[in-house]
Amino acid sequence: MASSTSLRAITHRLTTTPVDELPYVASYLAASLSDCSEFTANPETRKKANADGNDALQINKLKTRLTSLLQDRSFGGRWTGIVLIKATLEAGRWEILRDCAPWVRGLLAILSKQDPVSTKKLSIITLTRIFHLTYQYPTLVREITTPNLPGFITALLNLVNGKRASDSVKSVRELPLLETVLSAFVELIGRHPTIFRPFVSQLQKLILPIIASSTATCPLSSKAFHLSQELYVALHHCAPKNTSGEQWASACKNTMTSIHQAADHVFRSVTEQWESSDPSYKHGKMPRVMSDTPEFTESDALGLPSWHGLPAGAARLAALLNLLSKFISIRTASAINIPLGAIIDLVSRLTSVTVPKANEDVVQSNSEFSREERNGLYMELPMIHTACIDVFRAIVSTLQTGVTPLLHTIFEQTLWVLEAENFNNGLRESSYLLMSELLPLVGRSFAKANVFSMSALIQQCCRDLVPGDSNRATQEKQTTSKGNSKNTQVNMNVDALLNPTLKESNSIKESISERQNLAAMTLLPLLYNYLPTEYLPLPVRTEMERAAILTANRSAMVASVMNPMPPIKGRRPIPSILPFLTRRYAEHLEVECLVRPRMPVLLGNSSEHFDAEDYEENEDLAQAEVVVAPSAGIQDLSSNMANRIQPKDMFIAPPATTQNKRILTTESEADDQMGSNSSQKDSEQSLPQAKKARLGNNDVVPAVSASVPVTLSEVSASPAAVPQAASSTPFISSVKESEVSGLNSVAVTQSSGALNFTSSGTANNVDDSDDEMPTLNIEPDTDDDDDDE
């Protein structure tokens, strides 16, 4: 009922609010439409919920109003109509999709109008969503998607001026729409490849100049480059039947050939030590007349335009390597064979040339070219090698354990490049990310030599997390400020405080360092978990733990505690960092498990016997309940006691009392016995009260009195008279189990307020026995020392 009211309120507000004010309430109305459930309800459910049938009427009113807004003359009205149409489609799904053909035609018409960029962008997003939702309904695909999708593709190509895109990227008229258009193509081309097949050539003309360019030469974002690369790889979906795998392999081979062609000109100033493992590959012949700067004047194997200059050639190499990574990582239409051997061979060529150290320039230099060109190449090498490591990452993340034979080769090439060019932030970040994916696969199988070769990477990771020279730099600043305050004031960079562009550049550097620190923080726990701890050098392990403590990396600290250094003869043990972990993260459950490990409870066997001492404390708290009716006979009473009192728990002394011992009295001790009886009466008043028994309707409820312990003798069968308690009500008896073992029956009688017990050993000697049981003494227990006397 509330949802029906919301729909009625939305429709009323749309019809009564002026069109100029609708953009201000569009977001609220779109959020309210998501709460309406009448769109997806069955007709029978609607009739039961609303007997008047107003829900169907309100839905028709809403559709009519949205159609009129989509055709409104004002920009605000059309913008509001697009926003609410998308919200209605998300809420209604099939119920709204089956009648959305007029909306599709209206949205396509907006793409050809002079509407603002935001309106066109929303139209593209809404149409892409409609074609995406209709994919699971073949009838709707036939009625809506198939007739309208070709016009949608044509309109998008016209928006980005695809006819002249082959000349230059600058011919793209509406750059803000380029990312939206490419995203729509990437999402739809895999679902409707046959519809995209006639537009493959136009799409190639659009995206090839974008792939060949770089962010330094055109104002496009990095997202546009990645989308264009994904779209180029996805074009193999549009191949004829059963040929998509062949087209993918052909495009991948052309990409690697283009990389080799660009590398022939970019690396001309150095002498390459690389030899191809593929006998079919041949080096490209260099022209006899060479220009002063590297250039490629022809179209390459992929169809990319020419380039001129060393920076353009290095950017072309990096772009083609990123495209190769997309070929490996993006899903394909059919099963393919990835040429791993050719890819590793290509990357080996590019990584064989590194930035030389001191006195190593003579080995790689080519005397035919200038030193300036060679220095320019060394400046561009980190960007190329970063793209090579990204190719390794794509291989490892896609194939996982299937690339195990190549993991050691990838590991060695990465460390080779990082050791020579560890000054580059992007290269270090890519190396950390690659090691984070490589260590879980092959880290535990590393030998001692592999771990030692990785020490430089580990130390660099720790230095990125905790700069080692920061304290030294602050100390130097303090000493210089004390010694020469005037010079420090003169050397202050005042422009950094006044120029906002410098702040922006600093923010870019901070974002790069944040990504690098995040990669290093992710790698640090994996070093503990997957590297053999016995092979880690002691200084490296110390730096790792220092970085984990100072950065408060909980995962790394837990991994350090869980993977301690094994004791080695002749070396002192390394203390654990558990106190630092407990001090910082005491509230976490995993830390609690490390500090206070709780083993599972071990339950004993059922046949295990326990000593009587285990039950002493329970005996002080337990209390036996035996309630006997006054008129009950001997047989009834004996059966009642047998049912109510088990043999094991039959005789339990009440709390704060002890069992009385048997004392044979004589005539000379009669006076002492009378005195003891008077003291016993006083002690009975302090005993705990017995619990009330639950009796039937015909039972007699006896009064409750203090329980008096009575001990029966198993020697004599004569009845013994028990002194009367404070009241004439029955009491609970407490008898030792050992003393009752010889009894055959127990008889209880009540006469003149006294309770008499009669016990018999056997059925034959009850009447023949002349021995009389002496009078029981109900005195408190005496000490053992008195009994011995």
BELVEN-V725493 format. One record per backbone hydrogen bond with DSSP energy under -1.0 kcal/mol. NH is the residue of the N-H (numbers start at 0). CO is the residue of the C=O. Records with the same first field share a line. If there is no record, write none. Layout:
# BELVEN-V725493
NH=CO / CO
This chain:
# BELVEN-V725493
4=0
5=1
6=2
7=3
8=4
9=5
10=6
11=7
12=8
13=9
14=10
15=11
16=12
24=21
28=24
29=25
30=26
31=27
32=28
34=31
35=32
45=41
46=42
47=43
48=44
49=45
52=49
57=53
58=54
59=55
60=56
61=57
62=58
63=59
64=60
65=61
66=62
67=63
68=64
69=65
71=68
77=73
78=74
79=75
80=76
81=77
82=78
83=79
84=80
85=81
86=82
87=83
88=84
89=85
90=86
91=87
92=88
94=91
95=92
96=92
97=93
98=95
99=96
103=99
104=100
105=101
106=102
107=103
108=104
109=105
110=106
112=109
119=115
120=116
121=117
122=118
123=119
124=120
125=121
126=122
127=123
128=124
129=125
130=126
131=127
132=128
133=129
136=133
140=136
141=137
142=138
143=139
144=139
145=140
147=143
148=144
151=147
152=148
153=149
154=150
155=151
156=152
157=153
158=154
159=155
161=156
166=163
170=167
171=168
177=174
180=176
181=177
182=178
183=179
184=180
185=181
186=182
187=183
188=184
191=187
195=191
198=195
199=196
202=198
203=199
204=200
205=201
206=202
207=203
210=206
211=207
216=213
217=213
224=220
225=221
226=222
227=223
228=224
229=225
230=226
231=227
232=228
233=229
235=232
236=233
237=234
238=235
242=239
246=242
247=243
248=244
249=245
250=246
251=247
252=248
253=249
254=250
255=251
256=252
257=253
258=254
259=255
260=256
261=257
262=258
263=259
265=261
266=262
269=266
270=363
280=277
295=306
299=303
302=299
306=295
308=293
312=308
313=309
314=310
315=311
316=312
317=313
318=314
319=315
320=316
321=317
322=318
323=319
324=320
325=321
326=322
327=323
328=324
329=325
339=337
342=338
343=339
344=340
345=341
346=342
347=343
348=344
349=345
350=346
359=356
364=360
365=268
368=365
373=369
374=370
375=371
376=372
377=373
378=374
379=375
380=376
383=379
384=380
385=381
386=382
387=383
388=384
389=385
390=386
391=387
392=388
393=389
394=390
395=391
396=392
397=393
398=394
399=395
401=398
402=399
403=400
405=402
406=403
409=405
410=406
411=407
412=408
413=409
414=410
415=411
416=412
417=413
418=414
420=416
423=420
427=423
428=424
429=425
430=426
431=427
432=428
433=429
434=430
435=431
436=432
437=433
438=434
441=437
442=438
445=442
450=446
451=447
452=448
453=449
454=451
457=453
458=454
459=455
460=456
461=457
462=458
463=459
464=460
465=461
472=468
473=469
474=470
475=471
476=472
477=473
478=474
479=475
480=476
481=477
482=478
483=479
487=483
488=484
489=485
490=486
493=491
496=493
497=493
498=494
503=499
504=500
505=501
506=502
507=503
508=504
509=505
510=506
511=507
512=508
513=509
514=510
515=511
516=512
517=513
518=514
519=515
520=516
521=517
522=518
523=519
526=522
527=523
528=524
529=525
534=531
540=536
541=537
542=538
543=539
544=540
545=541
546=542
547=543
548=544
549=545
550=546
552=547
553=551
556=552
557=553
558=554
559=555
560=556
561=557
562=558
570=567
580=576
581=577
582=578
583=579
584=580
591=587
592=588
593=589
594=590
595=591
607=604
613=610
614=611
618=614
619=615
621=617
631=628
636=632
637=633
638=634
639=635
640=636
641=637
642=638
643=639
644=640
656=653
669=666
672=668
673=669
674=670
675=671
676=672
677=673
678=674
679=675
680=676
681=677
682=678
683=679
686=683
719=756
721=754
742=739
743=759
746=757
748=755
750=753
753=750
755=748
756=719
757=746
786=782
787=783
788=784
